[in-house]
């Protein structure tokens, strides 16, 4: 069973990636994260480390806080 917070985080990452016009493959290369791992993040299947969160924010050109959607609970 996937955690709703991980799913929300993954959806937010996907939304920001698409807004930048990046493919999942291109984003994976840009962020230095394996494409299959990136897919798992976007589907809410992986609990990413702080280092990877920073890699994602840098690749997207956003603040770390922008990666986190508001989740109740």
N, CA, C, O and CB atoms as a CASP TS submission, in Angstrom:
PFRMAT TS
TARGET T0000
AUTHOR 0000-0000-0000
METHOD Language model
MODEL 1
PARENT N/A
ATOM      1  N   UNK     1       0.837  -1.181   0.000  1.00  0.00           N
ATOM      2  CA  UNK     1       0.000   0.000   0.000  1.00  0.00           C
ATOM      3  C   UNK     1       0.882   1.245   0.000  1.00  0.00           C
ATOM      4  O   UNK     1       1.783   1.373   0.829  1.00  0.00           O
ATOM      5  CB  UNK     1      -0.953  -0.002   1.215  1.00  0.00           C
ATOM      6  N   UNK     2       0.624   2.156  -0.926  1.00  0.00           N
ATOM      7  CA  UNK     2       1.437   3.362  -1.035  1.00  0.00           C
ATOM      8  C   UNK     2       0.973   4.420  -0.034  1.00  0.00           C
ATOM      9  O   UNK     2      -0.208   4.519   0.297  1.00  0.00           O
ATOM     10  CB  UNK     2       1.380   3.920  -2.466  1.00  0.00           C
ATOM     11  N   UNK     3       1.916   5.182   0.421  1.00  0.00           N
ATOM     12  CA  UNK     3       1.654   6.263   1.358  1.00  0.00           C
ATOM     13  C   UNK     3       1.125   7.475   0.594  1.00  0.00           C
ATOM     14  O   UNK     3       1.700   7.870  -0.420  1.00  0.00           O
ATOM     15  CB  UNK     3       2.935   6.627   2.154  1.00  0.00           C
ATOM     16  N   UNK     4       0.030   8.066   1.077  1.00  0.00           N
ATOM     17  CA  UNK     4      -0.584   9.198   0.370  1.00  0.00           C
ATOM     18  C   UNK     4       0.345  10.397   0.259  1.00  0.00           C
ATOM     19  O   UNK     4       0.257  11.162  -0.701  1.00  0.00           O
ATOM     20  CB  UNK     4      -1.855   9.615   1.071  1.00  0.00           C
ATOM     21  N   UNK     5       1.226  10.566   1.223  1.00  0.00           N
ATOM     22  CA  UNK     5       2.160  11.695   1.169  1.00  0.00           C
ATOM     23  C   UNK     5       3.209  11.477   0.091  1.00  0.00           C
ATOM     24  O   UNK     5       3.610  12.422  -0.588  1.00  0.00           O
ATOM     25  CB  UNK     5       2.840  11.900   2.529  1.00  0.00           C
ATOM     26  N   UNK     6       3.656  10.231  -0.072  1.00  0.00           N
ATOM     27  CA  UNK     6       4.609   9.926  -1.138  1.00  0.00           C
ATOM     28  C   UNK     6       3.955  10.102  -2.504  1.00  0.00           C
ATOM     29  O   UNK     6       4.578  10.597  -3.444  1.00  0.00           O
ATOM     30  CB  UNK     6       5.152   8.494  -0.986  1.00  0.00           C
ATOM     31  N   UNK     7       2.695   9.694  -2.603  1.00  0.00           N
ATOM     32  CA  UNK     7       1.958   9.848  -3.870  1.00  0.00           C
ATOM     33  C   UNK     7       1.802  11.331  -4.196  1.00  0.00           C
ATOM     34  O   UNK     7       2.008  11.743  -5.338  1.00  0.00           O
ATOM     35  CB  UNK     7       0.559   9.160  -3.790  1.00  0.00           C
ATOM     36  N   UNK     8       1.437  12.134  -3.193  1.00  0.00           N
ATOM     37  CA  UNK     8       1.274  13.575  -3.412  1.00  0.00           C
ATOM     38  C   UNK     8       2.597  14.218  -3.814  1.00  0.00           C
ATOM     39  O   UNK     8       2.624  15.077  -4.695  1.00  0.00           O
ATOM     40  CB  UNK     8       0.722  14.254  -2.145  1.00  0.00           C
ATOM     41  N   UNK     9       3.695  13.809  -3.178  1.00  0.00           N
ATOM     42  CA  UNK     9       5.014  14.335  -3.531  1.00  0.00           C
ATOM     43  C   UNK     9       5.344  13.979  -4.982  1.00  0.00           C
ATOM     44  O   UNK     9       5.786  14.830  -5.753  1.00  0.00           O
ATOM     45  CB  UNK     9       6.103  13.779  -2.571  1.00  0.00           C
ATOM     46  N   UNK    10       5.128  12.733  -5.340  1.00  0.00           N
ATOM     47  CA  UNK    10       5.406  12.281  -6.704  1.00  0.00           C
ATOM     48  C   UNK    10       4.592  13.027  -7.742  1.00  0.00           C
ATOM     49  O   UNK    10       5.109  13.389  -8.799  1.00  0.00           O
ATOM     50  CB  UNK    10       5.137  10.806  -6.824  1.00  0.00           C
ATOM     51  N   UNK    11       3.314  13.260  -7.446  1.00  0.00           N
ATOM     52  CA  UNK    11       2.466  14.017  -8.368  1.00  0.00           C
ATOM     53  C   UNK    11       2.975  15.445  -8.528  1.00  0.00           C
ATOM     54  O   UNK    11       2.940  16.007  -9.622  1.00  0.00           O
ATOM     55  CB  UNK    11       1.012  14.027  -7.876  1.00  0.00           C
ATOM     56  N   UNK    12       3.445  16.021  -7.437  1.00  0.00           N
ATOM     57  CA  UNK    12       3.978  17.388  -7.493  1.00  0.00           C
ATOM     58  C   UNK    12       5.247  17.439  -8.340  1.00  0.00           C
ATOM     59  O   UNK    12       5.424  18.354  -9.144  1.00  0.00           O
ATOM     60  CB  UNK    12       4.266  17.915  -6.073  1.00  0.00           C
ATOM     61  N   UNK    13       6.123  16.466  -8.160  1.00  0.00           N
ATOM     62  CA  UNK    13       7.346  16.400  -8.962  1.00  0.00           C
ATOM     63  C   UNK    13       6.984  16.258 -10.439  1.00  0.00           C
ATOM     64  O   UNK    13       7.558  16.945 -11.285  1.00  0.00           O
ATOM     65  CB  UNK    13       8.246  15.218  -8.504  1.00  0.00           C
ATOM     66  N   UNK    14       6.043  15.375 -10.755  1.00  0.00           N
ATOM     67  CA  UNK    14       5.617  15.171 -12.147  1.00  0.00           C
ATOM     68  C   UNK    14       5.032  16.459 -12.722  1.00  0.00           C
ATOM     69  O   UNK    14       5.333  16.830 -13.857  1.00  0.00           O
ATOM     70  CB  UNK    14       4.578  14.026 -12.236  1.00  0.00           C
ATOM     71  N   UNK    15       4.199  17.137 -11.940  1.00  0.00           N
ATOM     72  CA  UNK    15       3.593  18.388 -12.382  1.00  0.00           C
ATOM     73  C   UNK    15       4.667  19.432 -12.716  1.00  0.00           C
ATOM     74  O   UNK    15       4.609  20.070 -13.767  1.00  0.00           O
ATOM     75  CB  UNK    15       2.642  18.928 -11.299  1.00  0.00           C
ATOM     76  N   UNK    16       5.636  19.601 -11.827  1.00  0.00           N
ATOM     77  CA  UNK    16       6.700  20.578 -12.062  1.00  0.00           C
ATOM     78  C   UNK    16       7.556  20.189 -13.264  1.00  0.00           C
ATOM     79  O   UNK    16       7.949  21.046 -14.056  1.00  0.00           O
ATOM     80  CB  UNK    16       7.579  20.716 -10.817  1.00  0.00           C
ATOM     81  N   UNK    17       7.842  18.894 -13.397  1.00  0.00           N
ATOM     82  CA  UNK    17       8.633  18.412 -14.542  1.00  0.00           C
ATOM     83  C   UNK    17       7.921  18.719 -15.847  1.00  0.00           C
ATOM     84  O   UNK    17       8.528  19.228 -16.789  1.00  0.00           O
ATOM     85  CB  UNK    17       8.894  16.895 -14.427  1.00  0.00           C
ATOM     86  N   UNK    18       6.640  18.409 -15.900  1.00  0.00           N
ATOM     87  CA  UNK    18       5.874  18.645 -17.126  1.00  0.00           C
ATOM     88  C   UNK    18       5.759  20.140 -17.422  1.00  0.00           C
ATOM     89  O   UNK    18       5.805  20.551 -18.581  1.00  0.00           O
ATOM     90  CB  UNK    18       4.473  18.021 -17.012  1.00  0.00           C
ATOM     91  N   UNK    19       5.608  20.951 -16.372  1.00  0.00           N
ATOM     92  CA  UNK    19       5.542  22.401 -16.563  1.00  0.00           C
ATOM     93  C   UNK    19       6.830  22.944 -17.172  1.00  0.00           C
ATOM     94  O   UNK    19       6.807  23.953 -17.877  1.00  0.00           O
ATOM     95  CB  UNK    19       5.263  23.098 -15.233  1.00  0.00           C
ATOM     96  N   UNK    20       7.947  22.283 -16.905  1.00  0.00           N
ATOM     97  CA  UNK    20       9.241  22.691 -17.477  1.00  0.00           C
ATOM     98  C   UNK    20       9.451  22.100 -18.869  1.00  0.00           C
ATOM     99  O   UNK    20      10.448  22.398 -19.527  1.00  0.00           O
ATOM    100  CB  UNK    20      10.389  22.263 -16.555  1.00  0.00           C
ATOM    101  N   UNK    21       8.516  21.264 -19.316  1.00  0.00           N
ATOM    102  CA  UNK    21       8.619  20.663 -20.640  1.00  0.00           C
ATOM    103  C   UNK    21       9.651  19.552 -20.717  1.00  0.00           C
ATOM    104  O   UNK    21      10.194  19.273 -21.787  1.00  0.00           O
ATOM    105  CB  UNK    21       8.950  21.714 -21.644  1.00  0.00           C
ATOM    106  N   UNK    22       9.922  18.918 -19.583  1.00  0.00           N
ATOM    107  CA  UNK    22      10.927  17.862 -19.537  1.00  0.00           C
ATOM    108  C   UNK    22      10.290  16.476 -19.620  1.00  0.00           C
ATOM    109  O   UNK    22       9.273  16.213 -18.979  1.00  0.00           O
ATOM    110  CB  UNK    22      11.754  17.980 -18.264  1.00  0.00           C
ATOM    111  N   UNK    23      10.893  15.601 -20.407  1.00  0.00           N
ATOM    112  CA  UNK    23      10.484  14.201 -20.394  1.00  0.00           C
ATOM    113  C   UNK    23      11.031  13.574 -19.114  1.00  0.00           C
ATOM    114  O   UNK    23      11.926  14.123 -18.471  1.00  0.00           O
ATOM    115  CB  UNK    23      10.997  13.436 -21.674  1.00  0.00           C
ATOM    116  N   UNK    24      10.482  12.429 -18.759  1.00  0.00           N
ATOM    117  CA  UNK    24      10.995  11.741 -17.579  1.00  0.00           C
ATOM    118  C   UNK    24      12.458  11.347 -17.788  1.00  0.00           C
ATOM    119  O   UNK    24      13.267  11.454 -16.866  1.00  0.00           O
ATOM    120  CB  UNK    24      10.142  10.494 -17.264  1.00  0.00           C
ATOM    121  N   UNK    25      12.796  10.899 -18.984  1.00  0.00           N
ATOM    122  CA  UNK    25      14.186  10.538 -19.287  1.00  0.00           C
ATOM    123  C   UNK    25      15.109  11.744 -19.174  1.00  0.00           C
ATOM    124  O   UNK    25      16.164  11.668 -18.543  1.00  0.00           O
ATOM    125  CB  UNK    25      14.288   9.936 -20.693  1.00  0.00           C
ATOM    126  N   UNK    26      14.716  12.849 -19.781  1.00  0.00           N
ATOM    127  CA  UNK    26      15.534  14.057 -19.734  1.00  0.00           C
ATOM    128  C   UNK    26      15.701  14.581 -18.323  1.00  0.00           C
ATOM    129  O   UNK    26      16.787  15.017 -17.939  1.00  0.00           O
ATOM    130  CB  UNK    26      14.929  15.128 -20.603  1.00  0.00           C
ATOM    131  N   UNK    27      14.631  14.539 -17.556  1.00  0.00           N
ATOM    132  CA  UNK    27      14.666  14.991 -16.169  1.00  0.00           C
ATOM    133  C   UNK    27      15.569  14.092 -15.336  1.00  0.00           C
ATOM    134  O   UNK    27      16.311  14.574 -14.481  1.00  0.00           O
ATOM    135  CB  UNK    27      13.252  15.021 -15.576  1.00  0.00           C
ATOM    136  N   UNK    28      15.510  12.791 -15.582  1.00  0.00           N
ATOM    137  CA  UNK    28      16.360  11.851 -14.860  1.00  0.00           C
ATOM    138  C   UNK    28      17.835  12.161 -15.113  1.00  0.00           C
ATOM    139  O   UNK    28      18.638  12.177 -14.180  1.00  0.00           O
ATOM    140  CB  UNK    28      16.036  10.402 -15.275  1.00  0.00           C
ATOM    141  N   UNK    29      18.184  12.403 -16.358  1.00  0.00           N
ATOM    142  CA  UNK    29      19.567  12.739 -16.708  1.00  0.00           C
ATOM    143  C   UNK    29      19.975  14.058 -16.051  1.00  0.00           C
ATOM    144  O   UNK    29      21.051  14.158 -15.462  1.00  0.00           O
ATOM    145  CB  UNK    29      19.734  12.829 -18.243  1.00  0.00           C
ATOM    146  N   UNK    30      19.116  15.059 -16.157  1.00  0.00           N
ATOM    147  CA  UNK    30      19.402  16.374 -15.600  1.00  0.00           C
ATOM    148  C   UNK    30      19.594  16.336 -14.084  1.00  0.00           C
ATOM    149  O   UNK    30      20.436  17.053 -13.543  1.00  0.00           O
ATOM    150  CB  UNK    30      18.286  17.331 -15.949  1.00  0.00           C
ATOM    151  N   UNK    31      18.818  15.505 -13.408  1.00  0.00           N
ATOM    152  CA  UNK    31      18.891  15.437 -11.952  1.00  0.00           C
ATOM    153  C   UNK    31      19.913  14.422 -11.452  1.00  0.00           C
ATOM    154  O   UNK    31      20.230  14.395 -10.262  1.00  0.00           O
ATOM    155  CB  UNK    31      17.538  15.101 -11.393  1.00  0.00           C
ATOM    156  N   UNK    32      20.431  13.588 -12.352  1.00  0.00           N
ATOM    157  CA  UNK    32      21.408  12.577 -11.943  1.00  0.00           C
ATOM    158  C   UNK    32      20.778  11.401 -11.215  1.00  0.00           C
ATOM    159  O   UNK    32      21.432  10.732 -10.414  1.00  0.00           O
ATOM    160  CB  UNK    32      22.451  13.202 -11.064  1.00  0.00           C
ATOM    161  N   UNK    33      19.512  11.154 -11.498  1.00  0.00           N
ATOM    162  CA  UNK    33      18.773  10.057 -10.866  1.00  0.00           C
ATOM    163  C   UNK    33      18.336   9.093 -11.958  1.00  0.00           C
ATOM    164  O   UNK    33      17.878   9.520 -13.017  1.00  0.00           O
ATOM    165  CB  UNK    33      17.536  10.586 -10.054  1.00  0.00           C
ATOM    166  N   UNK    34      18.474   7.803 -11.708  1.00  0.00           N
ATOM    167  CA  UNK    34      18.094   6.774 -12.675  1.00  0.00           C
ATOM    168  C   UNK    34      16.633   6.938 -13.097  1.00  0.00           C
ATOM    169  O   UNK    34      15.778   7.231 -12.261  1.00  0.00           O
ATOM    170  CB  UNK    34      18.322   5.372 -12.084  1.00  0.00           C
ATOM    171  N   UNK    35      16.338   6.751 -14.395  1.00  0.00           N
ATOM    172  CA  UNK    35      14.996   6.948 -14.922  1.00  0.00           C
ATOM    173  C   UNK    35      13.967   6.030 -14.268  1.00  0.00           C
ATOM    174  O   UNK    35      12.856   6.468 -13.971  1.00  0.00           O
ATOM    175  CB  UNK    35      14.996   6.730 -16.413  1.00  0.00           C
ATOM    176  N   UNK    36      14.315   4.776 -14.042  1.00  0.00           N
ATOM    177  CA  UNK    36      13.347   3.864 -13.425  1.00  0.00           C
ATOM    178  C   UNK    36      13.060   4.275 -11.986  1.00  0.00           C
ATOM    179  O   UNK    36      11.929   4.147 -11.517  1.00  0.00           O
ATOM    180  CB  UNK    36      13.865   2.415 -13.468  1.00  0.00           C
ATOM    181  N   UNK    37      14.077   4.768 -11.284  1.00  0.00           N
ATOM    182  CA  UNK    37      13.884   5.273  -9.926  1.00  0.00           C
ATOM    183  C   UNK    37      12.988   6.510  -9.962  1.00  0.00           C
ATOM    184  O   UNK    37      12.116   6.681  -9.111  1.00  0.00           O
ATOM    185  CB  UNK    37      15.249   5.603  -9.259  1.00  0.00           C
ATOM    186  N   UNK    38      13.213   7.367 -10.952  1.00  0.00           N
ATOM    187  CA  UNK    38      12.405   8.572 -11.100  1.00  0.00           C
ATOM    188  C   UNK    38      10.939   8.216 -11.291  1.00  0.00           C
ATOM    189  O   UNK    38      10.060   8.862 -10.721  1.00  0.00           O
ATOM    190  CB  UNK    38      12.905   9.411 -12.277  1.00  0.00           C
ATOM    191  N   UNK    39      10.673   7.188 -12.093  1.00  0.00           N
ATOM    192  CA  UNK    39       9.298   6.737 -12.288  1.00  0.00           C
ATOM    193  C   UNK    39       8.671   6.283 -10.982  1.00  0.00           C
ATOM    194  O   UNK    39       7.501   6.560 -10.717  1.00  0.00           O
ATOM    195  CB  UNK    39       9.251   5.607 -13.305  1.00  0.00           C
ATOM    196  N   UNK    40       9.444   5.590 -10.171  1.00  0.00           N
ATOM    197  CA  UNK    40       8.947   5.131  -8.878  1.00  0.00           C
ATOM    198  C   UNK    40       8.660   6.311  -7.952  1.00  0.00           C
ATOM    199  O   UNK    40       7.693   6.282  -7.191  1.00  0.00           O
ATOM    200  CB  UNK    40       9.958   4.179  -8.225  1.00  0.00           C
ATOM    201  N   UNK    41       9.489   7.340  -8.014  1.00  0.00           N
ATOM    202  CA  UNK    41       9.252   8.549  -7.214  1.00  0.00           C
ATOM    203  C   UNK    41       7.947   9.195  -7.647  1.00  0.00           C
ATOM    204  O   UNK    41       7.114   9.537  -6.808  1.00  0.00           O
ATOM    205  CB  UNK    41      10.431   9.555  -7.356  1.00  0.00           C
ATOM    206  N   UNK    42       7.763   9.364  -8.946  1.00  0.00           N
ATOM    207  CA  UNK    42       6.568  10.033  -9.452  1.00  0.00           C
ATOM    208  C   UNK    42       5.297   9.243  -9.188  1.00  0.00           C
ATOM    209  O   UNK    42       4.216   9.827  -9.116  1.00  0.00           O
ATOM    210  CB  UNK    42       6.706  10.280 -10.928  1.00  0.00           C
ATOM    211  N   UNK    43       5.405   7.933  -9.042  1.00  0.00           N
ATOM    212  CA  UNK    43       4.240   7.109  -8.721  1.00  0.00           C
ATOM    213  C   UNK    43       4.030   6.966  -7.215  1.00  0.00           C
ATOM    214  O   UNK    43       3.076   6.319  -6.782  1.00  0.00           O
ATOM    215  CB  UNK    43       4.388   5.735  -9.349  1.00  0.00           C
ATOM    216  N   UNK    44       4.908   7.560  -6.420  1.00  0.00           N
ATOM    217  CA  UNK    44       4.771   7.487  -4.968  1.00  0.00           C
ATOM    218  C   UNK    44       5.210   6.164  -4.384  1.00  0.00           C
ATOM    219  O   UNK    44       4.747   5.769  -3.315  1.00  0.00           O
ATOM    220  CB  UNK    44       3.361   7.741  -4.583  1.00  0.00           C
ATOM    221  N   UNK    45       6.103   5.475  -5.080  1.00  0.00           N
ATOM    222  CA  UNK    45       6.574   4.168  -4.632  1.00  0.00           C
ATOM    223  C   UNK    45       7.891   4.239  -3.873  1.00  0.00           C
ATOM    224  O   UNK    45       8.289   3.262  -3.240  1.00  0.00           O
ATOM    225  CB  UNK    45       6.725   3.250  -5.810  1.00  0.00           C
ATOM    226  N   UNK    46       8.564   5.364  -3.925  1.00  0.00           N
ATOM    227  CA  UNK    46       9.867   5.531  -3.264  1.00  0.00           C
ATOM    228  C   UNK    46       9.823   6.690  -2.286  1.00  0.00           C
ATOM    229  O   UNK    46       9.236   7.737  -2.560  1.00  0.00           O
ATOM    230  CB  UNK    46      10.983   5.759  -4.302  1.00  0.00           C
ATOM    231  N   UNK    47      10.448   6.485  -1.155  1.00  0.00           N
ATOM    232  CA  UNK    47      10.627   7.539  -0.160  1.00  0.00           C
ATOM    233  C   UNK    47      12.036   8.077  -0.387  1.00  0.00           C
ATOM    234  O   UNK    47      13.016   7.477   0.053  1.00  0.00           O
ATOM    235  CB  UNK    47      10.419   7.005   1.336  1.00  0.00           C
ATOM    236  N   UNK    48      12.129   9.202  -1.070  1.00  0.00           N
ATOM    237  CA  UNK    48      13.425   9.728  -1.492  1.00  0.00           C
ATOM    238  C   UNK    48      14.211  10.327  -0.334  1.00  0.00           C
ATOM    239  O   UNK    48      13.637  10.791   0.652  1.00  0.00           O
ATOM    240  CB  UNK    48      13.236  10.771  -2.569  1.00  0.00           C
ATOM    241  N   UNK    49      15.521  10.308  -0.468  1.00  0.00           N
ATOM    242  CA  UNK    49      16.397  10.891   0.545  1.00  0.00           C
ATOM    243  C   UNK    49      16.469  12.400   0.380  1.00  0.00           C
ATOM    244  O   UNK    49      16.079  12.945  -0.653  1.00  0.00           O
ATOM    245  CB  UNK    49      17.803  10.279   0.463  1.00  0.00           C
ATOM    246  N   UNK    50      16.960  13.051   1.387  1.00  0.00           N
ATOM    247  CA  UNK    50      17.110  14.502   1.353  1.00  0.00           C
ATOM    248  C   UNK    50      18.035  14.930   0.212  1.00  0.00           C
ATOM    249  O   UNK    50      17.776  15.930  -0.457  1.00  0.00           O
ATOM    250  CB  UNK    50      17.651  15.013   2.694  1.00  0.00           C
ATOM    251  N   UNK    51      19.094  14.185  -0.005  1.00  0.00           N
ATOM    252  CA  UNK    51      20.024  14.508  -1.099  1.00  0.00           C
ATOM    253  C   UNK    51      19.297  14.472  -2.436  1.00  0.00           C
ATOM    254  O   UNK    51      19.490  15.358  -3.269  1.00  0.00           O
ATOM    255  CB  UNK    51      21.220  13.522  -1.116  1.00  0.00           C
ATOM    256  N   UNK    52      18.465  13.460  -2.649  1.00  0.00           N
ATOM    257  CA  UNK    52      17.733  13.350  -3.911  1.00  0.00           C
ATOM    258  C   UNK    52      16.715  14.474  -4.042  1.00  0.00           C
ATOM    259  O   UNK    52      16.481  14.967  -5.146  1.00  0.00           O
ATOM    260  CB  UNK    52      17.034  11.987  -4.012  1.00  0.00           C
ATOM    261  N   UNK    53      16.107  14.885  -2.938  1.00  0.00           N
ATOM    262  CA  UNK    53      15.169  16.007  -2.975  1.00  0.00           C
ATOM    263  C   UNK    53      15.888  17.259  -3.468  1.00  0.00           C
ATOM    264  O   UNK    53      15.354  18.001  -4.292  1.00  0.00           O
ATOM    265  CB  UNK    53      14.542  16.253  -1.575  1.00  0.00           C
ATOM    266  N   UNK    54      17.081  17.491  -2.971  1.00  0.00           N
ATOM    267  CA  UNK    54      17.861  18.648  -3.436  1.00  0.00           C
ATOM    268  C   UNK    54      18.218  18.503  -4.911  1.00  0.00           C
ATOM    269  O   UNK    54      18.175  19.488  -5.648  1.00  0.00           O
ATOM    270  CB  UNK    54      19.143  18.809  -2.597  1.00  0.00           C
ATOM    271  N   UNK    55      18.569  17.305  -5.355  1.00  0.00           N
ATOM    272  CA  UNK    55      18.872  17.088  -6.769  1.00  0.00           C
ATOM    273  C   UNK    55      17.652  17.417  -7.630  1.00  0.00           C
ATOM    274  O   UNK    55      17.781  18.051  -8.678  1.00  0.00           O
ATOM    275  CB  UNK    55      19.323  15.628  -7.011  1.00  0.00           C
ATOM    276  N   UNK    56      16.468  16.987  -7.188  1.00  0.00           N
ATOM    277  CA  UNK    56      15.240  17.252  -7.926  1.00  0.00           C
ATOM    278  C   UNK    56      14.975  18.752  -8.010  1.00  0.00           C
ATOM    279  O   UNK    56      14.660  19.269  -9.082  1.00  0.00           O
ATOM    280  CB  UNK    56      14.053  16.538  -7.266  1.00  0.00           C
ATOM    281  N   UNK    57      15.102  19.451  -6.884  1.00  0.00           N
ATOM    282  CA  UNK    57      14.817  20.890  -6.880  1.00  0.00           C
ATOM    283  C   UNK    57      15.804  21.650  -7.761  1.00  0.00           C
ATOM    284  O   UNK    57      15.413  22.576  -8.471  1.00  0.00           O
ATOM    285  CB  UNK    57      14.862  21.441  -5.447  1.00  0.00           C
ATOM    286  N   UNK    58      17.074  21.269  -7.722  1.00  0.00           N
ATOM    287  CA  UNK    58      18.075  21.929  -8.560  1.00  0.00           C
ATOM    288  C   UNK    58      17.806  21.691 -10.040  1.00  0.00           C
ATOM    289  O   UNK    58      17.928  22.606 -10.854  1.00  0.00           O
ATOM    290  CB  UNK    58      19.476  21.439  -8.200  1.00  0.00           C
ATOM    291  N   UNK    59      17.439  20.457 -10.389  1.00  0.00           N
ATOM    292  CA  UNK    59      17.165  20.139 -11.789  1.00  0.00           C
ATOM    293  C   UNK    59      15.940  20.893 -12.300  1.00  0.00           C
ATOM    294  O   UNK    59      15.871  21.256 -13.474  1.00  0.00           O
ATOM    295  CB  UNK    59      16.961  18.633 -11.960  1.00  0.00           C
ATOM    296  N   UNK    60      14.980  21.124 -11.416  1.00  0.00           N
ATOM    297  CA  UNK    60      13.762  21.835 -11.805  1.00  0.00           C
ATOM    298  C   UNK    60      13.901  23.347 -11.684  1.00  0.00           C
ATOM    299  O   UNK    60      13.073  24.095 -12.203  1.00  0.00           O
ATOM    300  CB  UNK    60      12.601  21.367 -10.961  1.00  0.00           C
ATOM    301  N   UNK    61      14.946  23.794 -11.000  1.00  0.00           N
ATOM    302  CA  UNK    61      15.136  25.228 -10.802  1.00  0.00           C
ATOM    303  C   UNK    61      14.113  25.823  -9.847  1.00  0.00           C
ATOM    304  O   UNK    61      13.683  26.964 -10.018  1.00  0.00           O
ATOM    305  CB  UNK    61      15.068  25.944 -12.127  1.00  0.00           C
ATOM    306  N   UNK    62      13.723  25.044  -8.839  1.00  0.00           N
ATOM    307  CA  UNK    62      12.747  25.510  -7.846  1.00  0.00           C
ATOM    308  C   UNK    62      13.338  25.351  -6.451  1.00  0.00           C
ATOM    309  O   UNK    62      14.328  24.646  -6.257  1.00  0.00           O
ATOM    310  CB  UNK    62      11.401  24.726  -7.966  1.00  0.00           C
ATOM    311  N   UNK    63      12.719  26.013  -5.492  1.00  0.00           N
ATOM    312  CA  UNK    63      13.115  25.848  -4.102  1.00  0.00           C
ATOM    313  C   UNK    63      12.669  24.471  -3.620  1.00  0.00           C
ATOM    314  O   UNK    63      11.682  23.929  -4.117  1.00  0.00           O
ATOM    315  CB  UNK    63      12.511  26.972  -3.212  1.00  0.00           C
ATOM    316  N   UNK    64      13.381  23.913  -2.670  1.00  0.00           N
ATOM    317  CA  UNK    64      13.028  22.606  -2.120  1.00  0.00           C
ATOM    318  C   UNK    64      11.572  22.607  -1.646  1.00  0.00           C
ATOM    319  O   UNK    64      10.843  21.646  -1.889  1.00  0.00           O
ATOM    320  CB  UNK    64      13.975  22.232  -0.954  1.00  0.00           C
ATOM    321  N   UNK    65      11.148  23.672  -0.978  1.00  0.00           N
ATOM    322  CA  UNK    65       9.787  23.753  -0.448  1.00  0.00           C
ATOM    323  C   UNK    65       8.732  23.638  -1.551  1.00  0.00           C
ATOM    324  O   UNK    65       7.618  23.182  -1.295  1.00  0.00           O
ATOM    325  CB  UNK    65       9.601  25.063   0.308  1.00  0.00           C
ATOM    326  N   UNK    66       9.075  24.048  -2.772  1.00  0.00           N
ATOM    327  CA  UNK    66       8.123  23.979  -3.877  1.00  0.00           C
ATOM    328  C   UNK    66       7.783  22.536  -4.272  1.00  0.00           C
ATOM    329  O   UNK    66       6.775  22.294  -4.938  1.00  0.00           O
ATOM    330  CB  UNK    66       8.680  24.720  -5.078  1.00  0.00           C
ATOM    331  N   UNK    67       8.613  21.595  -3.867  1.00  0.00           N
ATOM    332  CA  UNK    67       8.368  20.192  -4.184  1.00  0.00           C
ATOM    333  C   UNK    67       7.302  19.570  -3.293  1.00  0.00           C
ATOM    334  O   UNK    67       6.781  18.498  -3.604  1.00  0.00           O
ATOM    335  CB  UNK    67       9.649  19.406  -4.064  1.00  0.00           C
ATOM    336  N   UNK    68       6.976  20.227  -2.197  1.00  0.00           N
ATOM    337  CA  UNK    68       6.079  19.645  -1.219  1.00  0.00           C
ATOM    338  C   UNK    68       4.680  20.250  -1.312  1.00  0.00           C
ATOM    339  O   UNK    68       4.475  21.426  -1.012  1.00  0.00           O
ATOM    340  CB  UNK    68       6.639  19.832   0.177  1.00  0.00           C
ATOM    341  N   UNK    69       3.712  19.412  -1.740  1.00  0.00           N
ATOM    342  CA  UNK    69       2.334  19.905  -1.775  1.00  0.00           C
ATOM    343  C   UNK    69       1.762  19.925  -0.365  1.00  0.00           C
ATOM    344  O   UNK    69       2.270  19.250   0.531  1.00  0.00           O
ATOM    345  CB  UNK    69       1.454  19.031  -2.705  1.00  0.00           C
ATOM    346  N   UNK    70       0.731  20.681  -0.182  1.00  0.00           N
ATOM    347  CA  UNK    70       0.058  20.690   1.124  1.00  0.00           C
ATOM    348  C   UNK    70      -0.737  19.398   1.243  1.00  0.00           C
ATOM    349  O   UNK    70      -1.577  19.094   0.397  1.00  0.00           O
ATOM    350  CB  UNK    70      -0.878  21.952   1.290  1.00  0.00           C
ATOM    351  N   UNK    71      -0.461  18.633   2.313  1.00  0.00           N
ATOM    352  CA  UNK    71      -1.145  17.381   2.560  1.00  0.00           C
ATOM    353  C   UNK    71      -1.704  17.425   3.974  1.00  0.00           C
ATOM    354  O   UNK    71      -0.966  17.656   4.931  1.00  0.00           O
ATOM    355  CB  UNK    71      -0.195  16.163   2.360  1.00  0.00           C
ATOM    356  N   UNK    72      -2.986  17.209   4.101  1.00  0.00           N
ATOM    357  CA  UNK    72      -3.595  17.185   5.429  1.00  0.00           C
ATOM    358  C   UNK    72      -3.305  15.849   6.100  1.00  0.00           C
ATOM    359  O   UNK    72      -3.278  14.803   5.451  1.00  0.00           O
ATOM    360  CB  UNK    72      -5.123  17.430   5.343  1.00  0.00           C
ATOM    361  N   UNK    73      -3.089  15.904   7.405  1.00  0.00           N
ATOM    362  CA  UNK    73      -2.883  14.669   8.161  1.00  0.00           C
ATOM    363  C   UNK    73      -1.487  14.476   8.407  1.00  0.00           C
ATOM    364  O   UNK    73      -1.101  13.488   9.032  1.00  0.00           O
ATOM    365  CB  UNK    73      -3.430  13.485   7.474  1.00  0.00           C
TER
END
